[in-house]
């Protein structure tokens, strides 16, 4: 197995797949919002799905976009690993219930659930419409709850649920609806960990910082930024991180694999910041040589 597949832009860190081998062997994982597109580097959800497969899991790629889901499945199968696409809109309880039941029926079990699906939304301020707020909360918060509700009957002792939160729940970047939704996710982690701990089900979250993703790039292009402006924006973002670099989907995937595996068997109810140290910075951190 190699970490670079021609034409698929996997661009995984050298040795990542090899180091991950067999860490979740024989388990079945559902990853929501795990679709990818074209030859772009993988999104966070797609990277998580690929790495869980590389670590030995059979992966259910759940996405509302069938083409995006099949793109990630194709990446996984090119590695000679097992994955299937399952299509559902997390705003629809009936679709989520049906998709999760289909995963359990086809694979016989579910051991890992990764709630990654989210949108940035359009409600940046209090002046935004109720409809914009509610759409973001419906997808980011209720989508997570619907997926957990559907999966829990199939989860047994030793199973793991990981939510993808955001540093934005602690450090605002000006997206009120998104940040509020991720704050809700952080609260859900603690409550679920307490409620389902006696059943041996662990619940944690990964909180990404400045991660460069295809979705982020598309947003900047939509805002009218040129390639030079995007490059300058990325350099400025990286300079505000103690490690002086942006994260990638693989950084979030590696943390998610850890929380999904037996390596974290006595960890639950935790928020793991994967942010290059940014959560420890007060104010803007200037560039240094």
Helices and strands as residue ranges (DSSP letters): H 16-20, E 28-32, H 44-54, E 58-63, H 66-78, E 83-87, H 93-107, E 112-115, H 130-137, I 138-142, H 143-152, E 160-164, G 167-169, H 176-197, E 202-208, H 214-222, H 227-239, H 249-260, G 262-264, E 271-274, G 278-280
